[in-house]
């Protein structure tokens, strides 16, 4: 595993975006689209929570 993948996995674990060890232990294998989408949605909700006022 190269350094770029190791850094991405470290950040994913630190943020708690993806908790399924099945995908975290196999960084070189492709993941299903739903796993990627779930991680993206969770990251978006952390950056812009859905229930914050605009003011």
N, C-alpha and C positions, 0 to 999 in steps of 0.2 A: 504494500500500500504506500502510495507516495505521500508527501507532506501535505499537499493540498487536501486530499481526502481525509487525512488524519485530523487536520484543523477543522474541517466541516463537521466531522463526527463529534469532535470535542465540543463544538458550539451547539450542535443539536442536543447532545446530552446535557450540557450546562443549562440551556434554556428549557429543557424538558418538553421539547416540541414533539418528539417521537419516542415513545416509551416501549415499543415492541422490540424485545431483544432479538427476535428473528431477523429483523432488517438491520439492526445496529451491528450485529456480529458478522454480516456479510456485505461489506462495503463495495465489493467489486461486482456483485450481481445486480442486475436491474430490478427495480422494485415496481410493483403494480402502480398504475396511475392513481388509484384511490389513496395509497400511502403517501404519495407526493402531494396530492391535493389536500389531504388532511393536515400535513405538516405546513403547507402554505396558508391554509385558513387559520390555523392556530397562531402562526406568526403574525398574520395580519391583525388578528384580534388582540394580540399583545401590543402591537404598535399603535393601533387605533381602536380602542375598546368601543363596542357598539352602543353602550349606554352612557356616554359622556355628553354633557351639554356643549353646544357650540359657542356659547358666550365665554 
